[in-house]
Amino acid sequence: MPSYADLNTSMQQKAGAQLRTFDKGITITIQSWVRIWGFDSSYGSWMVVNGYGNYGNSTHYHRFEYVNANNTLFNNYLDGGIYTGGIIRSQDVIDSITGVVRRAVDLVEGRLTNRSMTARPCHTSCHSSCHTSRGRR
């Protein structure tokens, strides 16, 4: 009969291996649209855009993972009804699995963090000056 320590080690190894498979990346692309109708004093002329013009894309990649998760994150998640020399009932197994799944979900949710992105639209006349030392930012 396996001991509690043997079962606990087995549970940690199997749960840890599954948690390490969590590795998800997402790409977000922002298209910035502006409508310009006004006087550009730096060029001394009116800037007119008929309708809306796409003035830039900004792409951001975010990775959420737990590929280096340690097995010990699942230490002692066996139900208290499982012990050496005891009778293991089906509810003890169900409770153990429920506890491990809950723990895994909590750990994954802890990896999903808020991120911020910035996309600054720029009209055509300022685009070239945005990239020079004298230009607007």
SERO-4910 file (N, C-alpha, C, O; in steps of 0.05 Angstrom, whole numbers):
BEGIN
 pado doro    nc1    nc2    nc3   cac1   cac2   cac3    cc1    cc2    cc3    oc1    oc2    oc3
  Met    A     17    -24      0      0      0      0     18     25      0     36     27     16
  Pro    A     12     43    -18     29     68    -19     23     85      6      1     86     16
  Ser    A     44     99     14     41    117     37     29    143     28     27    149      4
  Tyr    A     20    159     48     10    186     41     32    202     27     26    216      7
  Ala    A     57    199     36     79    214     23     82    206     -6     87    223    -23
  Asp    A     79    180    -12     81    171    -40     59    182    -57     63    192    -79
  Leu    A     34    181    -46     11    192    -61     13    222    -64      7    232    -85
  Asn    A     23    236    -44     26    265    -45     47    272    -66     43    291    -82
  Thr    A     69    257    -67     90    262    -87     79    258   -115     84    273   -133
  Ser    A     64    236   -118     52    230   -144     33    252   -153     33    260   -176
  Met    A     16    261   -135     -3    282   -141     12    308   -149      4    321   -169
  Gln    A     33    315   -135     48    339   -141     61    337   -169     60    356   -184
  Gln    A     72    314   -175     86    310   -201     66    313   -224     72    326   -244
  Lys    A     43    300   -221     23    300   -243     11    328   -246      7    337   -269
  Ala    A      3    340   -224     -9    367   -225     11    388   -235      4    405   -251
  Gly    A     36    387   -225     56    405   -233     62    404   -263     66    424   -276
  Ala    A     64    379   -273     69    375   -301     47    387   -318     52    399   -339
  Gln    A     22    385   -310      0    396   -325      0    427   -324     -6    440   -344
  Leu    A      6    438   -300      7    467   -297     28    479   -315     25    501   -326
  Arg    A     51    465   -319     72    475   -335     65    476   -365     80    487   -381
  Thr    A     43    464   -373     34    465   -401     20    492   -406     14    498   -430
  Phe    A     14    508   -385      0    533   -390     20    553   -402     38    562   -388
  Asp    A     15    560   -427     32    579   -441     16    590   -464     13    578   -485
  Lys    A      4    614   -461    -14    625   -480     -5    654   -487      1    670   -469
  Gly    A     -3    659   -513      4    686   -522    -19    698   -538    -33    683   -552
  Ile    A    -23    724   -535    -44    738   -550    -31    762   -564    -13    775   -552
  Thr    A    -40    768   -587    -32    792   -602    -55    811   -605    -77    803   -614
  Ile    A    -51    836   -598    -72    856   -600    -61    878   -619    -39    889   -615
  Thr    A    -77    883   -640    -69    904   -659    -89    927   -657   -114    923   -658
  Ile    A    -79    951   -653    -96    975   -651    -92    991   -676    -70    998   -684
  Gln    A   -114    998   -689   -113   1015   -712   -123   1043   -703   -145   1045   -692
  Ser    A   -106   1063   -707   -113   1090   -698   -125   1106   -722   -112   1108   -743
  Trp    A   -148   1116   -718   -162   1132   -739   -167   1160   -729   -175   1164   -706
  Val    A   -161   1180   -746   -166   1207   -739   -179   1222   -762   -176   1214   -785
  Arg    A   -194   1243   -756   -204   1261   -776   -192   1289   -771   -195   1299   -749
  Ile    A   -179   1300   -791   -166   1325   -788   -179   1346   -805   -184   1342   -829
  Trp    A   -184   1369   -793   -195   1391   -808   -185   1416   -793   -198   1424   -773
  Gly    A   -164   1428   -801   -155   1450   -786   -129   1462   -798   -119   1452   -819
  Phe    A   -119   1483   -786    -96   1497   -795    -71   1487   -781    -71   1485   -757
  Asp    A    -51   1480   -796    -26   1471   -785     -6   1494   -787      5   1499   -808
  Ser    A     -1   1507   -764     16   1530   -764     45   1524   -772     59   1541   -783
  Ser    A     54   1500   -767     82   1493   -773     86   1491   -803    108   1494   -813
  Tyr    A     64   1485   -818     66   1483   -847     53   1507   -861     56   1511   -885
  Gly    A     38   1523   -846     25   1547   -857      3   1540   -877     -2   1556   -895
  Ser    A    -10   1518   -873    -31   1511   -891    -53   1495   -877    -50   1486   -854
  Trp    A    -76   1493   -891    -98   1477   -881    -92   1448   -887    -83   1441   -908
  Met    A    -98   1431   -867    -97   1402   -872   -126   1392   -874   -142   1397   -855
  Val    A   -132   1379   -895   -159   1369   -899   -157   1339   -905   -142   1331   -923
  Val    A   -172   1324   -890   -174   1295   -896   -204   1290   -901   -220   1294   -883
  Asn    A   -211   1280   -924   -238   1273   -929   -245   1247   -916   -232   1226   -921
  Gly    A   -264   1247   -898   -271   1223   -884   -250   1217   -862   -238   1236   -851
  Tyr    A   -247   1192   -857   -228   1185   -836   -204   1171   -849   -208   1155   -867
  Gly    A   -181   1176   -839   -157   1163   -850   -144   1146   -829   -143   1154   -805
  Asn    A   -133   1124   -836   -119   1106   -818    -90   1117   -816    -76   1117   -836
  Tyr    A    -82   1125   -793    -55   1137   -791    -36   1120   -775    -14   1129   -768
  Gly    A    -43   1095   -769    -23   1079   -756    -35   1054   -743    -58   1053   -735
  Asn    A    -18   1034   -742    -24   1009   -728     -4   1006   -705     20   1013   -708
  Ser    A    -13    994   -684      5    988   -662     -1    960   -653    -24    953   -646
  Thr    A     19    942   -654     15    914   -647     29    908   -621     52    915   -617
  His    A     15    894   -604     26    887   -577     22    857   -573      0    846   -577
  Tyr    A     43    844   -564     42    815   -558     44    812   -528     61    824   -514
  His    A     26    795   -517     27    789   -488     28    759   -484     13    744   -497
  Arg    A     45    750   -467     48    722   -461     40    717   -432     49    731   -414
  Phe    A     24    697   -428     16    688   -402     25    659   -399     16    642   -415
  Glu    A     41    653   -379     51    625   -377     58    618   -348     59    635   -330
  Tyr    A     62    592   -344     72    582   -318     90    558   -324     87    537   -311
  Val    A    107    561   -344    124    539   -353    145    530   -333    156    508   -336
  Asn    A    150    546   -313    170    539   -292    157    532   -265    170    535   -245
  Ala    A    131    525   -266    117    519   -241    131    496   -226    139    476   -238
  Asn    A    132    499   -200    145    479   -183    123    459   -174    101    467   -168
  Asn    A    130    434   -173    112    414   -163    101    419   -135     79    412   -128
  Thr    A    118    432   -118    110    437    -91     86    456    -88     75    459    -66
  Leu    A     78    469   -110     54    485   -109     29    469   -102      9    480    -95
  Phe    A     32    443   -105      9    425   -100     14    407    -76      2    386    -73
  Asn    A     33    414    -59     39    398    -35     15    397    -16      3    418     -9
  Asn    A      9    373     -7    -13    368     13    -41    376      3    -57    386     19
  Tyr    A    -46    373    -23    -73    377    -33    -89    351    -34   -111    351    -46
  Leu    A    -79    330    -22    -95    306    -19   -115    310      3   -109    324     23
  Asp    A   -138    299      0   -159    302     20   -150    289     46   -135    269     46
  Gly    A   -159    300     68   -152    290     95   -161    261    100   -150    248    118
  Gly    A   -180    251     85   -189    224     88   -170    203     75   -174    179     78
  Ile    A   -149    213     62   -130    195     50   -105    194     68    -91    214     71
  Tyr    A   -101    171     80    -78    168     97    -69    138     97    -85    121     90
  Thr    A    -44    134    104    -33    107    104    -49     89    122    -53     95    146
  Gly    A    -57     66    112    -72     46    127   -102     51    128   -117     34    139
  Gly    A   -111     73    117   -140     80    117   -154     70     92   -141     62     73
  Ile    A   -180     70     93   -196     63     69   -200     89     54   -210    109     64
  Ile    A   -193     88     28   -197    111     11   -224    109     -2   -230     91    -17
  Arg    A   -240    128      4   -267    129     -6   -268    146    -32   -251    163    -36
  Ser    A   -288    141    -48   -290    156    -74   -292    186    -69   -281    202    -84
  Gln    A   -306    195    -47   -308    223    -42   -281    236    -35   -277    259    -40
  Asp    A   -263    220    -22   -236    230    -16   -221    236    -42   -207    256    -44
  Val    A   -224    218    -61   -211    222    -87   -223    246   -101   -209    263   -112
  Ile    A   -250    248   -101   -263    271   -114   -255    297   -101   -249    317   -115
  Asp    A   -254    298    -74   -245    322    -60   -216    329    -66   -209    353    -69
  Ser    A   -199    309    -69   -171    314    -76   -169    326   -104   -155    346   -108
  Ile    A   -183    315   -123   -182    325   -150   -194    354   -151   -183    371   -165
  Thr    A   -216    358   -137   -228    384   -136   -209    405   -125   -206    427   -135
  Gly    A   -195    398   -103   -175    416    -91   -152    423   -110   -144    446   -111
  Val    A   -142    403   -124   -120    407   -143   -129    424   -167   -114    442   -175
  Val    A   -153    419   -177   -163    435   -200   -167    464   -191   -159    482   -205
  Arg    A   -179    468   -167   -183    495   -157   -156    509   -154   -154    533   -161
  Arg    A   -136    495   -143   -110    507   -139    -97    515   -166    -86    536   -169
  Ala    A   -100    497   -186    -89    502   -213   -102    527   -225    -88    544   -237
  Val    A   -128    529   -223   -143    552   -234   -134    577   -220   -130    598   -233
  Asp    A   -131    577   -194   -122    600   -179    -94    609   -188    -89    633   -191
  Leu    A    -76    590   -192    -49    596   -201    -49    608   -229    -34    627   -234
  Val    A    -65    597   -247    -67    607   -274    -78    635   -274    -68    653   -288
  Glu    A   -100    639   -259   -112    666   -257    -92    686   -246    -93    710   -253
  Gly    A    -74    678   -228    -54    696   -218    -34    705   -238    -21    725   -235
  Arg    A    -31    690   -260    -13    697   -282    -26    716   -302    -11    729   -317
  Leu    A    -52    718   -302    -66    736   -320    -67    763   -308    -83    768   -290
  Thr    A    -50    781   -318    -48    807   -306    -57    829   -325    -59    824   -349
  Asn    A    -64    852   -314    -71    875   -331    -47    884   -346    -24    884   -336
  Arg    A    -51    893   -370    -30    904   -387    -40    931   -398    -64    935   -400
  Ser    A    -22    948   -405    -30    973   -417    -17    976   -444      5    966   -448
  Met    A    -30    990   -462    -20    994   -489    -24   1023   -496    -43   1036   -486
  Thr    A     -7   1034   -513     -9   1061   -522     -8   1062   -552     10   1050   -564
  Ala    A    -26   1076   -565    -25   1080   -593    -31   1110   -597    -52   1120   -590
  Arg    A    -12   1124   -609    -15   1153   -613    -18   1158   -643      1   1154   -658
  Pro    A    -42   1167   -651    -46   1174   -680    -30   1199   -687    -26   1216   -670
  Cys    A    -22   1200   -712     -7   1223   -721    -15   1229   -750    -16   1211   -766
  His    A    -22   1255   -756    -30   1261   -783     -7   1263   -802     16   1265   -793
  Thr    A    -12   1262   -827      8   1259   -848     29   1281   -846     53   1276   -849
  Ser    A     21   1306   -842     40   1328   -843     59   1327   -819     82   1337   -821
  Cys    A     51   1315   -797     70   1314   -775     85   1288   -775    104   1286   -760
  His    A     77   1269   -791     90   1243   -789    120   1244   -793    135   1233   -778
  Ser    A    129   1259   -814    158   1260   -818    172   1276   -797    194   1270   -789
  Ser    A    158   1297   -786    171   1313   -766    171   1298   -738    187   1305   -721
  Cys    A    153   1279   -735    152   1264   -710    178   1249   -706    186   1242   -683
  His    A    192   1243   -727    216   1227   -726    242   1243   -729    263   1232   -734
  Thr    A    240   1269   -726    263   1286   -728    267   1300   -701    248   1301   -685
  Ser    A    291   1311   -697    296   1323   -671    280   1349   -667    275   1357   -644
  Arg    A    272   1362   -688    257   1388   -685    227   1383   -686    212   1402   -681
  Gly    A    218   1359   -691    190   1354   -695    174   1351   -669    185   1350   -647
  Arg    A    148   1350   -673    130   1345   -650    131   1316   -642    138   1299   -657
  Arg    A    124   1311   -617    124   1284   -607     95   1276   -600     91   1254   -591
***
